Amino acid sequence: MAFNVLSDPVKKRQFDSVDPGIQDEFPSSKEQGDFFALYSRFFEMEARFSNRQPVPLLGSYDSPKKDVEEFYDFWYNFDSWRSFEYLDKHDTDLADNRDDKRYMDKKNRAERAQRKKEDNAKLRKYVDQTLKFDPRIAKFRREESMARNAKKEARCAAERDAARAKKRAEEEAKAAAERAVAEAKLEAEAAKKEKDRKKYALKKEKKTLKKLIAEHNYFLPAGSPVAGPDQVEQQLNKLDSVFAKLPVNELEKLRTALEAGKGDSNIMSATFEAAVPK
């Protein structure tokens, strides 16, 4: 019988799918030891039943996440060629008639389908246990958590930096506005002081010039009689026109020149007349 099985490729494949001599035990969930040493052999042995090739194996602790995900995706969707015909309880060649043969074939197919279902469920259970104890899963979760935390911290740091920059900009803008207000106030105060100074200086110069003209015969030339009312009015009108024309600094120069000419009525008269608008 063994020769018949080995010499027939179909029967040999049927036997290989249930060969009890192949050691492919799955480790117990309580078994201690190196994860990869314990679990790798099962998947290496089970790979012989795959319709899809090549078959991704368990790998190592350093396997990249992509390879690990492909491994579990492959085994959770394992496409097995195991048919379980070798375990058929009913030999259809021994059927007495066609009805018996159909009945026996139906029973065989139902039992094969049940074995296939149980085999798939068992494999899924094994993959579940492998995933549960796979140390790389915890490692990937830690790495993902660290990446999320780093991203979150980077976002928080960026938000803090932005908040500080915004606050700094607001403070600088506020300080600049306050400086502008203070500078404007100082400028206004300085302008007012300058205006008041000029106003006072103008008032002082006018007063001094009026006193000078009154004390020096209203700047009439030497030898002139004492100015009469008409001459006084005429000379004062000239003085008013000088006040209207000259700024305070020019009035200061005029007053200085007139004071320098004291004692010489002709000089004072000429200086004054030169300043009168024509």
C-alpha positions as CSV (number, residue, x, y, z in Angstrom):
1,M,0.0,0.0,0.0
2,A,2.9,2.4,0.8
3,F,4.3,1.8,-2.6
4,N,0.9,2.6,-4.3
5,V,0.7,5.9,-2.4
6,L,4.3,7.0,-3.1
7,S,4.1,6.1,-6.8
8,D,0.8,7.9,-7.3
9,P,1.4,11.7,-7.2
10,V,-2.3,12.4,-6.4
11,K,-2.4,9.9,-3.5
12,K,1.1,11.0,-2.3
13,R,-0.1,14.7,-2.1
14,Q,-3.3,13.5,-0.2
15,F,-1.1,11.6,2.2
16,D,1.4,14.5,2.6
17,S,-1.5,16.8,3.7
18,V,-2.2,14.6,6.7
19,D,1.2,12.9,7.3
20,P,1.3,12.1,11.0
21,G,5.0,11.6,10.9
22,I,5.8,15.3,10.4
23,Q,6.5,17.1,13.7
24,D,4.6,20.4,13.5
25,E,3.3,20.8,17.1
26,F,2.3,24.3,18.1
27,P,3.8,25.5,21.5
28,S,1.5,25.8,24.5
29,S,0.6,29.3,25.7
30,K,2.3,28.5,29.0
31,E,5.5,27.3,27.4
32,Q,8.5,29.4,28.4
33,G,11.5,30.3,26.2
34,D,12.6,32.4,23.3
35,F,9.6,33.5,21.4
36,F,11.2,33.1,18.0
37,A,12.7,29.8,18.8
38,L,9.4,28.4,20.0
39,Y,7.1,29.7,17.2
40,S,9.2,29.8,14.1
41,R,9.3,26.1,13.4
42,F,5.6,25.7,13.3
43,F,5.2,28.3,10.6
44,E,8.2,26.9,8.7
45,M,6.5,23.5,8.6
46,E,3.0,24.8,7.9
47,A,4.3,26.8,5.0
48,R,4.3,23.5,2.9
49,F,0.5,23.7,2.7
50,S,0.4,27.1,1.2
51,N,-1.0,27.7,-2.4
52,R,0.8,31.0,-2.4
53,Q,4.6,31.2,-2.6
54,P,6.9,32.4,-1.2
55,V,5.6,32.2,2.3
56,P,6.5,35.0,4.8
57,L,8.0,33.5,7.9
58,L,8.1,34.8,11.5
59,G,11.4,36.6,11.2
60,S,13.3,38.1,14.1
61,Y,12.9,40.8,16.8
62,D,14.5,43.3,14.4
63,S,12.1,42.6,11.5
64,P,10.6,45.9,10.2
65,K,7.0,46.6,11.0
66,K,6.0,46.2,7.3
67,D,7.3,42.6,7.2
68,V,5.6,41.8,10.5
69,E,2.3,43.1,9.2
70,E,2.7,41.2,6.0
71,F,3.4,38.0,8.0
72,Y,0.2,38.3,10.0
73,D,-1.9,39.4,7.0
74,F,-0.7,36.3,5.1
75,W,-1.3,33.8,7.9
76,Y,-4.7,35.2,8.9
77,N,-5.7,34.7,5.2
78,F,-3.9,31.5,4.7
79,D,-4.7,29.7,1.5
80,S,-4.2,26.0,2.1
81,W,-4.2,23.2,-0.4
82,R,-4.9,20.5,2.2
83,S,-7.8,18.3,1.1
84,F,-8.0,15.6,3.7
85,E,-9.0,12.9,1.1
86,Y,-6.6,10.5,2.6
87,L,-8.8,10.4,5.8
88,D,-11.9,9.5,3.9
89,K,-13.9,6.8,5.8
90,H,-15.8,5.6,2.8
91,D,-14.1,3.9,-0.1
92,T,-16.4,4.6,-3.1
93,D,-14.7,1.8,-5.1
94,L,-16.4,-0.7,-2.7
95,A,-19.9,0.7,-3.3
96,D,-22.5,-1.8,-4.4
97,N,-24.2,0.6,-6.7
98,R,-24.3,4.2,-8.0
99,D,-26.6,5.4,-5.2
100,D,-24.3,4.0,-2.6
101,K,-21.3,5.6,-4.3
102,R,-23.0,9.0,-4.4
103,Y,-24.0,8.7,-0.7
104,M,-20.4,7.7,0.3
105,D,-18.9,10.5,-1.8
106,K,-21.3,13.0,-0.2
107,K,-20.3,11.8,3.3
108,N,-16.6,12.0,2.4
109,R,-17.0,15.6,1.0
110,A,-18.9,16.7,4.1
111,E,-16.2,15.2,6.4
112,R,-13.4,16.8,4.4
113,A,-15.2,20.2,4.6
114,Q,-15.5,19.9,8.3
115,R,-11.9,18.9,8.7
116,K,-10.9,21.9,6.5
117,K,-13.0,24.2,8.6
118,E,-11.5,22.9,11.8
119,D,-8.0,23.1,10.4
120,N,-8.5,26.7,9.4
121,A,-10.0,27.6,12.8
122,K,-7.0,25.9,14.5
123,L,-4.6,27.8,12.4
124,R,-6.3,31.1,13.2
125,K,-6.2,30.2,16.9
126,Y,-2.4,29.6,16.6
127,V,-1.9,32.9,14.7
128,D,-3.9,34.7,17.4
129,Q,-1.6,33.2,20.1
130,T,1.5,34.1,18.1
131,L,0.3,37.7,17.8
132,K,-0.5,37.8,21.5
133,F,3.0,36.9,22.6
134,D,4.9,38.5,19.8
135,P,7.3,41.0,21.5
136,R,7.6,43.1,18.4
137,I,3.9,44.2,18.7
138,A,4.6,45.8,22.1
139,K,7.8,47.3,20.6
140,F,5.9,48.8,17.7
141,R,3.2,50.2,20.1
142,R,5.9,51.8,22.2
143,E,7.6,53.3,19.2
144,E,4.2,54.6,17.9
145,S,3.5,56.0,21.3
146,M,6.9,57.7,21.4
147,A,6.3,59.1,17.9
148,R,2.9,60.4,18.9
149,N,4.3,61.9,22.1
150,A,7.2,63.5,20.2
151,K,4.8,64.8,17.6
152,K,2.5,66.1,20.3
153,E,5.4,67.7,22.2
154,A,6.7,69.3,18.9
155,R,3.2,70.7,18.3
156,C,3.0,71.9,21.9
157,A,6.5,73.4,21.7
158,A,5.5,75.1,18.4
159,E,2.3,76.5,20.0
160,R,4.3,77.7,23.0
161,D,6.9,79.4,20.7
162,A,4.1,80.9,18.7
163,A,2.3,82.2,21.9
164,R,5.6,83.6,23.2
165,A,6.3,85.2,19.8
166,K,2.8,86.7,19.7
167,K,3.1,87.9,23.3
168,R,6.6,89.4,22.6
169,A,5.2,91.1,19.4
170,E,2.3,92.5,21.4
171,E,4.5,93.7,24.1
172,E,6.9,95.3,21.6
173,A,4.0,96.9,19.8
174,K,2.6,98.2,23.1
175,A,6.1,99.5,24.1
176,A,6.5,101.1,20.7
177,A,3.1,102.7,21.0
178,E,3.9,104.0,24.5
179,R,7.2,105.3,23.3
180,A,5.5,107.0,20.4
181,V,3.0,108.6,22.7
182,A,5.8,109.7,25.1
183,E,7.9,111.1,22.3
184,A,4.9,112.9,20.8
185,K,4.2,114.3,24.3
186,L,7.8,115.4,24.7
187,E,7.8,116.9,21.3
188,A,4.5,118.7,22.0
189,E,5.9,120.0,25.3
190,A,9.1,121.1,23.6
191,A,7.2,122.8,20.8
192,K,5.0,124.5,23.4
193,K,8.1,125.6,25.4
194,E,9.7,126.9,22.2
195,K,6.5,128.7,21.2
196,D,6.2,130.2,24.7
197,R,9.9,131.1,24.6
198,K,9.5,132.8,21.2
199,K,6.4,134.5,22.4
200,Y,8.1,135.8,25.5
201,A,11.2,136.8,23.5
202,L,9.0,138.6,21.0
203,K,7.1,140.4,23.7
204,K,10.4,141.3,25.4
205,E,12.0,142.6,22.2
206,K,8.9,144.6,21.3
207,K,8.9,146.1,24.8
208,T,12.6,146.9,24.6
209,L,12.4,148.4,21.1
210,K,9.4,150.6,22.1
211,K,11.4,151.8,25.1
212,L,14.4,152.5,22.9
213,I,12.4,154.4,20.3
214,A,10.8,156.5,23.0
215,E,14.1,157.2,24.8
216,H,15.9,158.2,21.5
217,N,13.4,160.7,20.0
218,Y,11.7,158.0,18.0
219,F,14.9,157.4,16.0
220,L,14.8,160.7,14.2
221,P,18.1,161.9,12.8
222,A,20.4,164.0,14.8
223,G,19.5,167.7,15.1
224,S,15.7,166.9,14.8
225,P,13.5,168.7,17.3
226,V,11.6,166.6,19.8
227,A,9.1,164.5,17.9
228,G,5.6,165.9,17.9
229,P,2.4,163.8,18.0
230,D,2.3,163.2,14.2
231,Q,5.9,162.2,14.1
232,V,5.5,159.9,17.1
233,E,2.5,158.2,15.4
234,Q,4.4,157.9,12.1
235,Q,7.5,156.3,13.8
236,L,5.4,154.0,15.9
237,N,3.5,152.8,12.8
238,K,6.9,152.1,11.2
239,L,7.9,150.1,14.3
240,D,4.6,148.1,14.1
241,S,5.4,147.3,10.4
242,V,8.9,146.1,11.6
243,F,7.2,143.9,14.2
244,A,4.9,142.5,11.6
245,K,7.7,141.7,9.1
246,L,10.7,140.5,11.2
247,P,10.8,137.3,13.3
248,V,12.0,137.4,16.8
249,N,15.7,136.6,16.0
250,E,15.8,139.4,13.5
251,L,14.3,141.8,16.0
252,E,17.0,140.7,18.4
253,K,19.6,141.6,15.8
254,L,17.9,145.0,15.2
255,R,17.7,145.7,18.9
256,T,21.4,144.8,19.3
257,A,22.4,147.1,16.4
258,L,20.3,150.0,17.8
259,E,21.8,149.6,21.3
260,A,25.3,149.6,19.7
261,G,24.4,152.9,18.0
262,K,23.4,154.6,21.2
263,G,24.9,158.1,21.4
264,D,24.7,158.6,17.6
265,S,21.2,159.4,16.6
266,N,22.1,159.2,12.9
267,I,23.3,155.6,13.2
268,M,20.2,154.6,15.2
269,S,17.9,156.4,12.7
270,A,19.6,154.8,9.7
271,T,19.6,151.4,11.3
272,F,15.9,151.7,12.1
273,E,14.9,153.0,8.7
274,A,16.8,150.2,7.0
275,A,14.6,147.7,8.9
276,V,11.3,149.4,7.9
277,P,9.5,147.6,5.1
278,K,9.5,149.7,1.9
